[in-house]
Amino acid sequence: MPRHVFWKGHLRLSLVTAAVSLTPATTESGKVRFHILNRNTGNRVESIYADSTTHRKVADKNQVKGFAKEDGSYVLLEDEEIDAVGLESTRTIDIQTFVPAGSIDWIWYDRPHFLKPEDKIGAEAFGVIRDSMKANNVAGIARLVIYRREHAVLLEPAGKGIILWTLRYSDEVRESIDTLEPKKKMDAELMSLMQKRIEKNTTEWKPSVAQDTVQKKIKSLLKSKEKGKTKAAKGKEPAARKSGGNVINIMDALKKSLASEKRG
């Protein structure tokens, strides 16, 4: 699948600069997407911008962005005014800081992108920046305007390229909650049994594990309906959960699980 380049600019570290391009590392192109139709005519339903009072359609040229104030009025901003803010990070990834590799917790990671040099002239400079970070076991921190906002970004050397992660904003990440009592000691036998259970089920990572089985079933359903072989089936009601009963003993459950696997 060809990669869609959606940003071009420069990567800079001190006086070393390289022309680079950015490509999203993930895609949703394989996802089933539906249109909303008029059941009576079979025609697609359009989504339009309409005046909330007159209910009349508003032409593109008359649409403007507005920021709501406390008194209910709006501050209007034209697209040209927003673009004219002119942050340098719009077209330059200027690495100013480094952090030890792996020191940023996973919860801060947002979207991954592939960063690569755009020409042979910049390839050498790009390689120097990448290999220097790799040799020092660090990742770079910079700022970049993408998705119409400025983001802090993390640059990690990866093979012959660099993975650029947008990082979540500080007001988006909640404080972690420690659900265990700090001074409580775990039962040694219980820990041993759990470790055996984990070891038995440890395997190599396979991308096929991360499949969307619902999407696969929907695609299968669509193919069947195209051939006229089936009608939409009603979903089954989930089985009622039994209430009451004995509290499950973790130790007994683990022993029973390991014993049944041995017999199997």
C-alpha positions as CSV (number, residue, x, y, z in Angstrom):
1,M,0.0,0.0,0.0
2,P,1.5,3.4,-1.0
3,R,2.2,5.8,1.8
4,H,0.4,9.1,1.8
5,V,2.8,12.0,2.5
6,F,0.8,14.7,4.3
7,W,3.6,17.0,5.6
8,K,6.9,18.2,4.2
9,G,9.4,20.4,5.9
10,H,12.9,20.3,7.6
11,L,14.5,18.4,10.4
12,R,17.0,20.5,12.3
13,L,19.6,19.8,15.0
14,S,21.9,22.7,15.7
15,L,23.4,23.6,12.3
16,V,22.5,20.3,10.7
17,T,19.3,20.4,8.5
18,A,17.6,17.9,6.3
19,A,14.5,18.1,4.1
20,V,12.1,15.5,5.3
21,S,8.5,14.2,4.9
22,L,6.0,12.8,7.3
23,T,3.7,9.8,6.7
24,P,1.1,8.4,9.2
25,A,2.4,5.0,10.4
26,T,-1.2,3.7,10.8
27,T,-4.2,3.6,8.5
28,E,-7.9,2.9,8.7
29,S,-8.3,2.3,4.9
30,G,-9.4,-1.3,5.6
31,K,-12.3,-0.3,7.9
32,V,-15.8,-0.8,6.6
33,R,-17.5,2.6,6.2
34,F,-21.3,3.1,5.7
35,H,-23.3,5.9,4.1
36,I,-26.6,7.1,5.5
37,L,-29.4,6.6,3.0
38,N,-33.0,7.6,2.6
39,R,-34.8,4.3,3.2
40,N,-37.7,5.3,0.9
41,T,-35.7,6.5,-2.1
42,G,-32.4,4.8,-1.7
43,N,-30.6,8.1,-2.1
44,R,-27.7,9.3,0.1
45,V,-28.5,11.7,2.8
46,E,-26.4,14.9,2.7
47,S,-24.9,16.6,5.7
48,I,-25.1,20.4,5.3
49,Y,-24.4,23.5,7.4
50,A,-27.7,25.4,8.1
51,D,-28.5,28.5,10.1
52,S,-29.7,27.4,13.6
53,T,-32.5,30.1,13.5
54,T,-33.6,30.4,9.9
55,H,-32.7,26.8,9.1
56,R,-31.5,27.9,5.7
57,K,-28.3,26.4,4.1
58,V,-25.2,28.6,4.6
59,A,-22.9,28.9,1.6
60,D,-19.2,28.0,2.1
61,K,-18.1,31.7,1.6
62,N,-20.4,32.7,4.5
63,Q,-19.1,30.1,6.9
64,V,-16.6,31.5,9.5
65,K,-15.0,30.1,12.7
66,G,-16.3,31.6,15.9
67,F,-15.1,31.3,19.5
68,A,-17.9,31.5,22.1
69,K,-17.7,34.1,24.8
70,E,-19.3,33.9,28.2
71,D,-22.0,36.4,27.2
72,G,-23.1,34.2,24.3
73,S,-21.5,36.3,21.6
74,Y,-18.7,35.1,19.4
75,V,-15.2,36.3,18.4
76,L,-14.8,35.6,14.7
77,L,-11.6,34.4,13.1
78,E,-10.9,34.1,9.4
79,D,-8.8,31.1,8.1
80,E,-6.1,33.6,6.9
81,E,-5.8,35.0,10.5
82,I,-5.3,31.5,11.9
83,D,-2.7,30.6,9.3
84,A,-0.9,34.0,9.8
85,V,0.0,33.0,13.4
86,G,3.2,31.9,11.7
87,L,4.8,29.5,14.1
88,E,8.2,28.3,13.0
89,S,7.2,24.7,14.0
90,T,4.7,24.7,11.1
91,R,7.5,23.7,8.7
92,T,10.5,22.9,10.9
93,I,11.1,20.1,13.4
94,D,13.8,21.7,15.5
95,I,15.2,19.3,18.1
96,Q,16.1,21.3,21.2
97,T,16.0,18.6,24.0
98,F,16.8,14.9,24.4
99,V,15.5,12.4,26.9
100,P,16.8,8.8,27.7
101,A,15.2,6.3,25.3
102,G,12.2,4.6,26.9
103,S,11.9,7.2,29.7
104,I,8.5,8.6,28.6
105,D,5.5,6.6,29.8
106,W,3.3,5.0,27.1
107,I,0.3,7.0,28.1
108,W,1.8,10.1,26.6
109,Y,2.2,8.6,23.2
110,D,-0.5,9.7,20.7
111,R,0.0,9.1,17.0
112,P,3.0,7.5,15.3
113,H,4.4,8.8,12.0
114,F,7.3,7.7,9.7
115,L,9.9,10.5,9.2
116,K,12.2,10.1,6.2
117,P,14.6,12.3,4.1
118,E,13.2,13.8,1.0
119,D,16.4,14.0,-1.1
120,K,19.9,12.6,-1.4
121,I,21.4,15.9,-0.1
122,G,19.4,15.7,3.1
123,A,19.9,11.9,3.6
124,E,23.4,12.3,5.1
125,A,22.3,15.0,7.5
126,F,19.2,12.9,8.4
127,G,21.5,9.8,9.0
128,V,23.8,11.8,11.2
129,I,20.9,12.9,13.4
130,R,19.4,9.5,13.6
131,D,22.6,7.6,14.3
132,S,23.8,10.1,16.9
133,M,20.5,9.7,18.9
134,K,20.9,5.9,18.5
135,A,24.5,5.9,19.7
136,N,23.6,8.0,22.8
137,N,20.4,5.9,23.5
138,V,18.2,9.0,23.5
139,A,15.1,10.3,21.8
140,G,14.6,13.9,20.6
141,I,11.9,16.3,21.7
142,A,10.6,19.1,19.4
143,R,7.5,20.9,18.5
144,L,5.5,20.6,15.3
145,V,2.2,22.1,13.9
146,I,0.1,19.3,12.4
147,Y,-3.6,18.5,12.6
148,R,-4.1,22.3,12.9
149,R,-2.5,22.4,16.4
150,E,1.1,22.6,17.7
151,H,2.2,19.4,19.4
152,A,5.2,18.3,21.4
153,V,6.7,15.4,19.4
154,L,9.1,12.6,20.3
155,L,11.6,11.4,17.7
156,E,12.9,7.8,18.1
157,P,15.5,6.3,15.8
158,A,14.1,3.1,14.2
159,G,16.0,1.1,11.6
160,K,16.9,3.4,8.7
161,G,14.3,6.0,9.7
162,I,12.8,7.9,12.6
163,I,9.5,7.3,14.2
164,L,7.8,10.6,15.2
165,W,5.2,10.4,17.9
166,T,2.8,13.3,18.7
167,L,2.5,13.5,22.4
168,R,-0.7,14.1,24.3
169,Y,-1.2,17.5,26.0
170,S,-0.6,17.7,29.7
171,D,-4.3,18.4,30.4
172,E,-5.3,15.2,28.6
173,V,-3.3,12.8,30.8
174,R,-4.8,11.9,34.2
175,E,-2.8,11.0,37.2
176,S,-2.4,7.2,37.6
177,I,-4.1,5.5,40.5
178,D,-2.3,2.8,42.5
179,T,-4.9,0.1,43.0
180,L,-2.7,-2.0,45.3
181,E,-2.0,-1.4,48.9
182,P,1.7,-0.2,49.0
183,K,2.6,-2.3,52.0
184,K,0.7,-5.4,51.2
185,K,2.9,-8.5,50.5
186,M,1.8,-10.9,47.8
187,D,1.4,-14.6,48.7
188,A,4.5,-16.5,47.5
189,E,2.7,-19.6,46.4
190,L,0.1,-17.6,44.6
191,M,2.8,-15.6,42.8
192,S,4.6,-18.9,41.8
193,L,1.3,-20.3,40.4
194,M,0.6,-17.1,38.5
195,Q,4.1,-17.0,37.0
196,K,3.7,-20.6,35.8
197,R,0.4,-19.6,34.2
198,I,2.0,-16.6,32.5
199,E,5.1,-18.6,31.3
200,K,2.8,-21.3,29.8
201,N,0.9,-18.7,27.7
202,T,3.9,-16.5,26.7
203,T,4.5,-16.5,22.9
204,E,6.0,-14.4,20.2
205,W,4.0,-11.3,19.1
206,K,2.0,-11.7,15.9
207,P,0.3,-8.7,14.2
208,S,-2.6,-11.1,13.3
209,V,-3.6,-11.0,17.0
210,A,-4.7,-7.4,16.7
211,Q,-7.5,-8.1,14.2
212,D,-11.0,-6.6,14.4
213,T,-13.2,-9.7,14.3
214,V,-16.3,-7.7,14.1
215,Q,-15.1,-5.9,11.0
216,K,-14.3,-9.3,9.4
217,K,-17.9,-10.5,10.2
218,I,-19.4,-7.3,8.8
219,K,-17.4,-7.8,5.5
220,S,-18.6,-11.4,5.3
221,L,-22.2,-10.3,6.0
222,L,-21.9,-7.7,3.2
223,K,-20.6,-10.2,0.7
224,S,-23.5,-12.6,1.6
225,K,-26.1,-9.9,1.3
226,E,-24.7,-8.8,-2.1
227,K,-25.3,-12.4,-3.3
228,G,-28.7,-12.4,-1.7
229,K,-27.9,-15.4,0.5
230,T,-28.9,-13.9,3.9
231,K,-30.9,-11.3,5.7
232,A,-29.7,-9.2,8.6
233,A,-29.9,-11.3,11.7
234,K,-30.9,-10.0,15.1
235,G,-28.2,-9.9,17.7
236,K,-28.4,-12.4,20.5
237,E,-29.2,-11.2,23.9
238,P,-26.3,-11.6,26.3
239,A,-26.8,-14.4,28.8
240,A,-28.0,-13.2,32.2
241,R,-25.3,-13.1,34.7
242,K,-25.9,-15.2,37.8
243,S,-25.9,-13.3,41.0
244,G,-24.7,-14.6,44.4
245,G,-22.7,-17.8,44.8
246,N,-19.4,-18.3,46.5
247,V,-16.5,-15.9,46.2
248,I,-13.9,-17.3,43.8
249,N,-10.6,-18.3,45.6
250,I,-7.7,-17.2,43.3
251,M,-5.4,-19.9,44.5
252,D,-8.0,-22.7,43.9
253,A,-8.8,-21.2,40.4
254,L,-5.1,-21.2,39.4
255,K,-4.5,-24.7,40.6
256,K,-7.6,-26.0,38.8
257,S,-6.5,-24.1,35.6
258,L,-3.0,-25.6,35.6
259,A,-4.2,-29.1,36.4
260,S,-6.7,-29.0,33.6
261,E,-4.0,-27.9,31.1
262,K,-1.7,-30.7,32.2
263,R,-4.5,-33.3,31.7
264,G,-5.2,-31.7,28.3
